[in-house]
């Protein structure tokens, strides 16, 4: 029997509004690493959500910004079923562009493991 898992990334899993971003930033729960600044806050929903902020000052080239955003979304999408009901706001750092895709996925897998449901 073939089981198809739902790995889509609909709007309900995204932080969309300015008020949602501000709410997470004002709570000031964060993890600061060399590669990422991650702000987080528990939500009252039954699923986690993700917001990504990358400015031109941090990552100059648009193709690099888009690659980083794509990898962040993809990693979240693949792990969202295992993550607690938390809103994440991620600010990548400039040095993240120097990593290849597999290194970025390993970094993000470590992040999602910290917030896994079974922990």
OpenMM code with the backbone's topology and positions (N, CA, C; nanometers):
from openmm import Vec3, app, unit

residues = "UNK UNK UNK UNK UNK UNK UNK UNK UNK UNK UNK UNK UNK UNK UNK UNK UNK UNK UNK UNK UNK UNK UNK UNK UNK UNK UNK UNK UNK UNK UNK UNK UNK UNK UNK UNK UNK UNK UNK UNK UNK UNK UNK UNK UNK UNK UNK UNK UNK UNK UNK UNK UNK UNK UNK UNK UNK UNK UNK UNK UNK UNK UNK UNK UNK UNK UNK UNK UNK UNK UNK UNK UNK UNK UNK UNK UNK UNK UNK UNK UNK UNK UNK UNK UNK UNK UNK UNK UNK UNK UNK UNK UNK UNK UNK UNK UNK UNK UNK UNK UNK UNK UNK UNK UNK UNK UNK UNK UNK UNK UNK UNK UNK UNK UNK UNK UNK UNK UNK".split()
positions = [
    Vec3(0.0848, -0.1176, 0.0000),
    Vec3(0.0000, 0.0000, 0.0000),
    Vec3(0.0895, 0.1242, 0.0000),
    Vec3(0.0538, 0.2210, -0.0783),
    Vec3(0.1320, 0.3429, -0.0933),
    Vec3(0.0689, 0.4551, -0.0113),
    Vec3(0.1489, 0.5154, 0.0749),
    Vec3(0.1023, 0.6285, 0.1546),
    Vec3(0.1656, 0.7554, 0.1011),
    Vec3(0.0840, 0.8512, 0.0728),
    Vec3(0.1340, 0.9797, 0.0251),
    Vec3(0.1226, 1.0787, 0.1401),
    Vec3(0.2363, 1.1316, 0.1801),
    Vec3(0.2361, 1.2282, 0.2896),
    Vec3(0.2132, 1.3681, 0.2335),
    Vec3(0.1479, 1.4491, 0.3103),
    Vec3(0.1168, 1.5849, 0.2689),
    Vec3(0.2306, 1.6774, 0.3112),
    Vec3(0.3159, 1.7150, 0.2158),
    Vec3(0.4291, 1.8021, 0.2440),
    Vec3(0.4099, 1.9407, 0.1831),
    Vec3(0.2855, 1.9810, 0.1602),
    Vec3(0.2628, 2.1113, 0.0992),
    Vec3(0.2955, 2.2233, 0.1991),
    Vec3(0.2995, 2.3446, 0.1496),
    Vec3(0.3326, 2.4607, 0.2329),
    Vec3(0.2293, 2.5711, 0.2080),
    Vec3(0.1058, 2.5522, 0.2575),
    Vec3(0.0024, 2.6535, 0.2338),
    Vec3(0.0235, 2.7782, 0.3190),
    Vec3(-0.0592, 2.8778, 0.2943),
    Vec3(-0.0455, 3.0064, 0.3630),
    Vec3(-0.0612, 2.9961, 0.5134),
    Vec3(-0.1373, 2.8994, 0.5613),
    Vec3(-0.1589, 2.8917, 0.7060),
    Vec3(-0.0297, 2.8621, 0.7821),
    Vec3(0.0727, 2.8094, 0.7150),
    Vec3(0.2010, 2.7801, 0.7785),
    Vec3(0.2985, 2.8975, 0.7696),
    Vec3(0.2547, 3.0100, 0.7162),
    Vec3(0.3420, 3.1265, 0.7003),
    Vec3(0.2985, 3.2385, 0.7937),
    Vec3(0.3938, 3.3163, 0.8363),
    Vec3(0.3627, 3.4409, 0.9064),
    Vec3(0.3387, 3.5453, 0.7981),
    Vec3(0.2204, 3.6048, 0.7971),
    Vec3(0.1828, 3.6916, 0.6860),
    Vec3(0.1727, 3.8388, 0.7225),
    Vec3(0.1372, 3.8675, 0.8460),
    Vec3(0.1030, 4.0048, 0.8822),
    Vec3(0.2089, 4.0683, 0.9718),
    Vec3(0.2197, 4.1983, 0.9590),
    Vec3(0.3159, 4.2749, 1.0368),
    Vec3(0.2950, 4.2544, 1.1868),
    Vec3(0.1709, 4.2458, 1.2296),
    Vec3(0.1415, 4.2271, 1.3723),
    Vec3(0.1957, 4.0931, 1.4229),
    Vec3(0.1931, 3.9899, 1.3390),
    Vec3(0.2475, 3.8592, 1.3784),
    Vec3(0.3989, 3.8668, 1.3949),
    Vec3(0.4645, 3.9375, 1.3048),
    Vec3(0.6093, 3.9542, 1.3140),
    Vec3(0.6459, 4.0331, 1.4399),
    Vec3(0.5739, 4.1411, 1.4651),
    Vec3(0.6027, 4.2237, 1.5829),
    Vec3(0.5801, 4.1474, 1.7120),
    Vec3(0.4764, 4.0665, 1.7163),
    Vec3(0.4455, 3.9875, 1.8350),
    Vec3(0.5619, 3.8949, 1.8709),
    Vec3(0.6216, 3.8333, 1.7713),
    Vec3(0.7346, 3.7429, 1.7962),
    Vec3(0.8577, 3.8217, 1.8396),
    Vec3(0.8832, 3.9343, 1.7746),
    Vec3(1.0015, 4.0138, 1.8083),
    Vec3(0.9931, 4.0718, 1.9491),
    Vec3(0.8754, 4.1129, 1.9922),
    Vec3(0.8609, 4.1729, 2.1248),
    Vec3(0.8727, 4.0708, 2.2368),
    Vec3(0.8439, 3.9446, 2.2098),
    Vec3(0.8583, 3.8408, 2.3130),
    Vec3(1.0056, 3.8165, 2.3455),
    Vec3(1.0930, 3.8415, 2.2482),
    Vec3(1.2383, 3.8359, 2.2668),
    Vec3(1.2898, 3.6975, 2.3073),
    Vec3(1.2210, 3.5915, 2.2655),
    Vec3(1.2756, 3.4564, 2.2778),
    Vec3(1.3570, 3.4323, 2.1521),
    Vec3(1.4865, 3.4119, 2.1667),
    Vec3(1.5670, 3.3984, 2.0458),
    Vec3(1.6857, 3.3069, 2.0663),
    Vec3(1.7335, 3.2594, 1.9526),
    Vec3(1.8569, 3.1821, 1.9458),
    Vec3(1.9459, 3.2555, 1.8467),
    Vec3(2.0653, 3.2884, 1.8884),
    Vec3(2.1597, 3.3582, 1.8013),
    Vec3(2.2763, 3.2645, 1.7741),
    Vec3(2.2997, 3.2376, 1.6461),
    Vec3(2.4146, 3.1570, 1.6057),
    Vec3(2.4947, 3.2359, 1.5033),
    Vec3(2.6010, 3.1772, 1.4591),
    Vec3(2.6849, 3.2408, 1.3587),
    Vec3(2.6095, 3.2571, 1.2264),
    Vec3(2.5185, 3.1646, 1.1974),
    Vec3(2.4519, 3.1617, 1.0675),
    Vec3(2.3095, 3.2167, 1.0683),
    Vec3(2.2411, 3.2060, 1.1831),
    Vec3(2.1000, 3.2440, 1.1895),
    Vec3(2.0675, 3.3143, 1.3204),
    Vec3(1.9750, 3.4075, 1.3145),
    Vec3(1.9080, 3.4589, 1.4339),
    Vec3(1.7647, 3.4096, 1.4245),
    Vec3(1.7227, 3.3340, 1.5239),
    Vec3(1.5891, 3.2749, 1.5220),
    Vec3(1.5104, 3.3284, 1.6405),
    Vec3(1.4015, 3.3964, 1.6118),
    Vec3(1.3071, 3.4398, 1.7142),
    Vec3(1.1907, 3.3421, 1.7115),
    Vec3(1.1372, 3.3105, 1.8283),
    Vec3(1.0277, 3.2141, 1.8324),
    Vec3(0.9314, 3.2492, 1.9440),
    Vec3(0.8103, 3.2002, 1.9289),
    Vec3(0.7060, 3.2232, 2.0280),
    Vec3(0.6008, 3.1143, 2.0112),
    Vec3(0.5522, 3.0598, 2.1208),
    Vec3(0.4454, 2.9597, 2.1137),
    Vec3(0.3196, 3.0252, 2.0583),
    Vec3(0.2457, 2.9477, 1.9793),
    Vec3(0.1191, 2.9996, 1.9280),
    Vec3(0.0032, 2.9155, 1.9808),
    Vec3(-0.1177, 2.9630, 1.9615),
    Vec3(-0.2376, 2.8934, 2.0079),
    Vec3(-0.3009, 2.8105, 1.8972),
    Vec3(-0.2264, 2.7846, 1.7927),
    Vec3(-0.2767, 2.7089, 1.6788),
    Vec3(-0.2347, 2.5629, 1.6919),
    Vec3(-0.2736, 2.4833, 1.5970),
    Vec3(-0.2377, 2.3407, 1.6006),
    Vec3(-0.1290, 2.3073, 1.4995),
    Vec3(-0.0488, 2.4060, 1.4641),
    Vec3(0.0585, 2.3858, 1.3674),
    Vec3(0.1628, 2.4959, 1.3854),
    Vec3(0.2873, 2.4694, 1.3452),
    Vec3(0.3916, 2.5729, 1.3514),
    Vec3(0.3820, 2.6651, 1.2301),
    Vec3(0.4409, 2.7848, 1.2419),
    Vec3(0.4444, 2.8792, 1.1301),
    Vec3(0.5851, 2.9357, 1.1162),
    Vec3(0.6161, 2.9821, 0.9948),
    Vec3(0.7501, 3.0302, 0.9637),
    Vec3(0.7434, 3.1666, 0.8972),
    Vec3(0.8338, 3.2552, 0.9386),
    Vec3(0.8540, 3.3834, 0.8735),
    Vec3(1.0027, 3.4009, 0.8472),
    Vec3(1.0360, 3.4581, 0.7331),
    Vec3(1.1763, 3.4770, 0.6946),
    Vec3(1.1962, 3.6232, 0.6577),
    Vec3(1.3013, 3.6838, 0.7125),
    Vec3(1.3355, 3.8219, 0.6786),
    Vec3(1.4822, 3.8253, 0.6367),
    Vec3(1.5057, 3.8666, 0.5122),
    Vec3(1.6427, 3.8810, 0.4612),
    Vec3(1.6513, 4.0161, 0.3915),
    Vec3(1.7369, 4.1031, 0.4414),
    Vec3(1.7514, 4.2343, 0.3781),
    Vec3(1.8647, 4.2321, 0.2757),
    Vec3(1.8638, 4.3320, 0.1885),
    Vec3(1.9707, 4.3452, 0.0898),
    Vec3(2.1045, 4.3763, 0.1553),
    Vec3(2.1018, 4.4393, 0.2719),
    Vec3(2.2265, 4.4694, 0.3416),
    Vec3(2.2954, 4.3426, 0.3896),
    Vec3(2.2173, 4.2419, 0.4233),
    Vec3(2.2746, 4.1175, 0.4751),
    Vec3(2.3213, 4.0289, 0.3609),
    Vec3(2.2347, 4.0051, 0.2631),
    Vec3(2.2704, 3.9223, 0.1472),
    Vec3(2.2411, 4.0048, 0.0227),
    Vec3(2.3453, 4.0508, -0.0420),
    Vec3(2.3323, 4.1473, -0.1502),
    Vec3(2.2645, 4.0923, -0.2759),
    Vec3(2.3081, 3.9768, -0.3222),
    Vec3(2.2583, 3.9249, -0.4493),
    Vec3(2.1222, 3.8580, -0.4325),
    Vec3(2.0309, 3.8916, -0.5217),
    Vec3(1.8949, 3.8385, -0.5101),
    Vec3(1.8908, 3.6874, -0.5275),
    Vec3(1.9764, 3.6325, -0.6128),
    Vec3(1.9744, 3.4868, -0.6295),
    Vec3(2.0203, 3.4160, -0.5022),
    Vec3(2.1117, 3.4765, -0.4270),
    Vec3(2.1522, 3.4187, -0.2986),
    Vec3(2.0402, 3.4302, -0.1956),
    Vec3(1.9737, 3.5461, -0.1914),
    Vec3(1.8606, 3.5626, -0.0996),
    Vec3(1.7508, 3.4617, -0.1304),
    Vec3(1.7208, 3.4446, -0.2576),
    Vec3(1.6152, 3.3508, -0.2968),
    Vec3(1.6537, 3.2065, -0.2665),
    Vec3(1.7798, 3.1724, -0.2858),
    Vec3(1.8253, 3.0363, -0.2550),
    Vec3(1.8113, 3.0073, -0.1064),
    Vec3(1.8523, 3.1022, -0.0235),
    Vec3(1.8432, 3.0835, 0.1218),
    Vec3(1.6970, 3.0715, 0.1641),
    Vec3(1.6103, 3.1581, 0.1118),
    Vec3(1.4680, 3.1505, 0.1467),
    Vec3(1.4080, 3.0177, 0.1020),
    Vec3(1.4441, 2.9741, -0.0165),
    Vec3(1.3919, 2.8474, -0.0681),
    Vec3(1.4343, 2.7304, 0.0195),
    Vec3(1.5602, 2.7291, 0.0623),
    Vec3(1.6096, 2.6211, 0.1479),
    Vec3(1.5450, 2.6248, 0.2861),
    Vec3(1.5255, 2.7438, 0.3414),
    Vec3(1.4584, 2.7561, 0.4710),
    Vec3(1.3148, 2.7041, 0.4634),
    Vec3(1.2434, 2.7449, 0.3594),
    Vec3(1.1049, 2.6986, 0.3438),
    Vec3(1.0983, 2.5481, 0.3214),
    Vec3(1.1875, 2.4966, 0.2398),
    Vec3(1.1877, 2.3529, 0.2099),
    Vec3(1.2172, 2.2705, 0.3342),
    Vec3(1.3136, 2.3121, 0.4118),
    Vec3(1.3471, 2.2407, 0.5345),
    Vec3(1.2299, 2.2441, 0.6324),
    Vec3(1.1676, 2.3601, 0.6468),
    Vec3(1.0512, 2.3722, 0.7352),
    Vec3(0.9371, 2.2840, 0.6854),
    Vec3(0.9130, 2.2860, 0.5568),
    Vec3(0.8048, 2.2085, 0.4972),
    Vec3(0.8221, 2.0592, 0.5226),
    Vec3(0.9441, 2.0120, 0.5123),
    Vec3(0.9705, 1.8691, 0.5325),
    Vec3(0.9628, 1.8287, 0.6795),
    Vec3(0.9812, 1.9219, 0.7711),
    Vec3(0.9856, 1.8904, 0.9142),
    Vec3(0.8659, 1.9414, 0.9936),
    Vec3(0.7718, 2.0069, 0.9305),
    Vec3(0.6641, 2.0741, 1.0048),
    Vec3(0.5778, 1.9785, 1.0866),
    Vec3(0.5664, 1.8534, 1.0464),
    Vec3(0.4843, 1.7573, 1.1216),
    Vec3(0.5490, 1.7186, 1.2542),
    Vec3(0.6791, 1.7392, 1.2668),
    Vec3(0.7517, 1.7003, 1.3875),
    Vec3(0.7804, 1.8171, 1.4812),
    Vec3(0.7417, 1.9380, 1.4429),
    Vec3(0.7751, 2.0577, 1.5199),
    Vec3(0.6570, 2.0967, 1.6083),
    Vec3(0.6883, 2.1412, 1.7298),
    Vec3(0.5839, 2.1913, 1.8200),
    Vec3(0.5144, 2.3127, 1.7600),
    Vec3(0.4055, 2.3533, 1.8218),
    Vec3(0.3240, 2.4633, 1.7707),
    Vec3(0.3873, 2.5964, 1.8095),
    Vec3(0.4858, 2.6358, 1.7310),
    Vec3(0.5658, 2.7550, 1.7577),
    Vec3(0.5729, 2.8386, 1.6307),
    Vec3(0.5703, 2.9706, 1.6461),
    Vec3(0.5958, 3.0622, 1.5352),
    Vec3(0.7449, 3.0927, 1.5328),
    Vec3(0.8075, 3.0749, 1.4174),
    Vec3(0.9503, 3.1009, 1.4000),
    Vec3(0.9688, 3.2190, 1.3066),
    Vec3(1.0594, 3.3078, 1.3430),
    Vec3(1.0987, 3.4190, 1.2582),
    Vec3(1.2500, 3.4094, 1.2419),
    Vec3(1.2951, 3.3890, 1.1188),
    Vec3(1.4364, 3.3608, 1.0938),
    Vec3(1.5008, 3.4758, 1.0179),
    Vec3(1.6143, 3.5219, 1.0718),
    Vec3(1.6985, 3.6228, 1.0087),
    Vec3(1.8314, 3.5563, 0.9723),
    Vec3(1.8525, 3.5169, 0.8476),
    Vec3(1.9818, 3.4586, 0.8099),
    Vec3(2.0929, 3.5632, 0.8145),
    Vec3(2.2136, 3.5189, 0.8432),
    Vec3(2.3302, 3.6067, 0.8458),
    Vec3(2.4072, 3.5942, 0.7145),
    Vec3(2.4925, 3.6896, 0.6879),
    Vec3(2.5667, 3.6960, 0.5620),
    Vec3(2.6488, 3.5696, 0.5356),
    Vec3(2.7058, 3.5133, 0.6391),
    Vec3(2.7941, 3.3983, 0.6233),
    Vec3(2.7190, 3.2730, 0.5771),
    Vec3(2.5873, 3.2716, 0.5905),
    Vec3(2.5078, 3.1563, 0.5479),
    Vec3(2.5209, 3.1322, 0.3978),
    Vec3(2.5450, 3.2372, 0.3202),
    Vec3(2.5608, 3.2231, 0.1748),
    Vec3(2.6833, 3.1415, 0.1375),
    Vec3(2.7813, 3.1355, 0.2271),
    Vec3(2.9036, 3.0614, 0.1975),
    Vec3(2.8864, 2.9108, 0.2128),
    Vec3(2.7765, 2.8683, 0.2748),
    Vec3(2.7515, 2.7255, 0.2927),
    Vec3(2.6820, 2.6691, 0.1695),
    Vec3(2.7066, 2.5403, 0.1438),
    Vec3(2.6327, 2.4774, 0.0345),
    Vec3(2.4980, 2.4275, 0.0866),
    Vec3(2.4154, 2.3777, -0.0028),
    Vec3(2.2787, 2.3408, 0.0341),
    Vec3(2.2733, 2.2319, 0.1406),
    Vec3(2.3573, 2.1320, 0.1300),
    Vec3(2.3533, 2.0224, 0.2280),
    Vec3(2.3950, 2.0707, 0.3670),
    Vec3(2.4897, 2.1624, 0.3737),
    Vec3(2.5305, 2.2173, 0.5035),
    Vec3(2.4179, 2.3007, 0.5660),
    Vec3(2.3461, 2.3739, 0.4836),
    Vec3(2.2334, 2.4525, 0.5342),
    Vec3(2.1237, 2.3602, 0.5857),
    Vec3(2.0961, 2.2519, 0.5135),
    Vec3(1.9946, 2.1568, 0.5596),
    Vec3(2.0345, 2.0924, 0.6914),
    Vec3(2.1610, 2.0603, 0.7089),
    Vec3(2.2064, 2.0026, 0.8363),
    Vec3(2.1879, 2.1023, 0.9504),
    Vec3(2.2229, 2.2262, 0.9257),
    Vec3(2.2060, 2.3320, 1.0254),
    Vec3(2.0592, 2.3464, 1.0659),
    Vec3(1.9715, 2.3461, 0.9674),
    Vec3(1.8286, 2.3609, 0.9952),
    Vec3(1.7704, 2.2366, 1.0614),
    Vec3(1.8169, 2.1194, 1.0238),
    Vec3(1.7694, 1.9968, 1.0898),
    Vec3(1.8015, 1.9998, 1.2384),
    Vec3(1.9194, 2.0514, 1.2732),
    Vec3(1.9539, 2.0653, 1.4151),
    Vec3(1.8594, 2.1623, 1.4853),
    Vec3(1.8232, 2.2699, 1.4173),
    Vec3(1.7292, 2.3662, 1.4749),
    Vec3(1.5933, 2.3018, 1.4983),
    Vec3(1.5415, 2.2315, 1.3979),
    Vec3(1.4083, 2.1713, 1.4121),
    Vec3(1.4087, 2.0607, 1.5169),
    Vec3(1.5201, 1.9912, 1.5339),
    Vec3(1.5276, 1.8856, 1.6362),
    Vec3(1.5115, 1.9431, 1.7768),
    Vec3(1.5585, 2.0647, 1.7983),
    Vec3(1.5438, 2.1283, 1.9297),
    Vec3(1.3977, 2.1526, 1.9645),
    Vec3(1.3143, 2.1682, 1.8632),
    Vec3(1.1729, 2.1988, 1.8847),
    Vec3(1.0822, 2.0853, 1.8390),
    Vec3(1.1348, 1.9647, 1.8384),
    Vec3(1.0545, 1.8491, 1.7984),
    Vec3(0.9480, 1.8203, 1.9029),
    Vec3(0.8407, 1.7600, 1.8602),
    Vec3(0.7279, 1.7293, 1.9486),
    Vec3(0.7687, 1.6328, 2.0584),
    Vec3(0.8548, 1.5379, 2.0276),
    Vec3(0.8908, 1.4353, 2.1264),
    Vec3(0.9945, 1.4814, 2.2274),
    Vec3(1.0429, 1.6048, 2.2197),
    Vec3(1.1390, 1.6558, 2.3196),
    Vec3(1.0683, 1.7166, 2.4370),
] * unit.nanometer
topology = app.Topology()
chain = topology.addChain("A")
for resn in residues:
    res = topology.addResidue(resn, chain)
    for name in ("N", "CA", "C"):
        topology.addAtom(name, app.Element.getBySymbol(name[0]), res)
